């Protein structure tokens, strides 16, 4: 019942809000620069990498399929683990 333009606006607004919260003035990046940098790289690799897509197609195992299907959740789990360790 909600138009696609409104859905897209909400998703874009949430993304921009998250970027401002992390990288904007008074954001969290200065508190956890190593964790945020590693997790952003990991999330981009899982989401946009052609090499990970090939690994996923070659190894039809549960782990790679799960990592690819969960979106950003593996990066969030990695952030929690790294934060505890660092």
C-alpha positions as CSV (number, residue, x, y, z in Angstrom):
1,X,0.0,0.0,0.0
2,X,3.0,2.3,0.4
3,X,4.3,3.7,-2.9
4,X,7.8,2.7,-4.0
5,X,9.0,6.3,-4.0
6,X,8.3,6.6,-0.3
7,X,9.9,3.2,0.5
8,X,13.0,4.3,-1.5
9,X,13.1,7.6,0.3
10,X,13.0,5.9,3.7
11,X,15.8,3.5,2.8
12,X,18.0,6.3,1.4
13,X,17.3,8.5,4.4
14,X,18.2,5.7,6.8
15,X,21.5,5.1,4.9
16,X,22.4,8.8,4.9
17,X,21.5,9.1,8.6
18,X,23.7,6.2,9.4
19,X,26.6,7.7,7.5
20,X,26.2,11.0,9.3
21,X,26.0,9.3,12.7
22,X,29.3,7.5,12.1
23,X,31.3,10.0,10.1
24,X,29.7,13.3,10.9
25,X,30.8,15.8,13.5
26,X,30.5,14.1,16.9
27,X,30.2,10.7,15.2
28,X,31.4,7.4,16.4
29,X,34.3,7.0,14.0
30,X,36.8,8.6,16.3
31,X,36.0,6.2,19.0
32,X,36.4,3.0,17.0
33,X,38.3,3.7,13.8
34,X,39.9,0.3,13.3
35,X,36.7,-1.6,13.9
36,X,34.7,0.5,11.6
37,X,37.3,0.5,8.8
38,X,37.7,-3.3,8.9
39,X,33.9,-3.9,9.0
40,X,33.1,-1.5,6.2
41,X,35.7,-3.3,4.0
42,X,34.3,-6.7,5.0
43,X,30.7,-5.6,4.2
44,X,31.7,-4.1,0.8
45,X,33.6,-7.3,0.0
46,X,30.6,-9.5,0.8
47,X,28.2,-7.2,-1.0
48,X,30.0,-6.0,-4.1
49,X,33.0,-8.3,-4.8
50,X,33.0,-10.4,-7.9
51,X,35.6,-12.7,-6.4
52,X,33.3,-13.5,-3.4
53,X,30.4,-14.1,-5.9
54,X,32.6,-16.6,-7.7
55,X,33.6,-18.3,-4.4
56,X,29.9,-18.5,-3.6
57,X,29.0,-20.1,-6.9
58,X,32.0,-22.5,-6.8
59,X,31.4,-23.6,-3.2
60,X,27.7,-24.2,-2.8
61,X,28.2,-24.9,0.9
62,X,26.1,-23.6,3.7
63,X,28.6,-21.0,5.0
64,X,29.2,-19.0,1.8
65,X,25.6,-19.0,0.9
66,X,24.6,-17.8,4.4
67,X,27.2,-15.1,4.4
68,X,26.1,-13.8,1.0
69,X,22.4,-13.9,1.9
70,X,22.6,-12.2,5.3
71,X,23.6,-8.8,3.8
72,X,25.3,-6.5,6.4
73,X,24.6,-8.8,9.4
74,X,28.0,-10.6,9.2
75,X,29.8,-7.2,9.2
76,X,27.8,-6.3,12.3
77,X,28.8,-9.5,14.0
78,X,32.4,-8.9,13.1
79,X,32.2,-5.4,14.5
80,X,30.9,-6.8,17.8
81,X,33.7,-9.4,17.9
82,X,36.4,-6.9,17.0
83,X,35.1,-4.4,19.6
84,X,35.3,-6.9,22.3
85,X,38.9,-8.0,21.3
86,X,40.2,-4.4,20.8
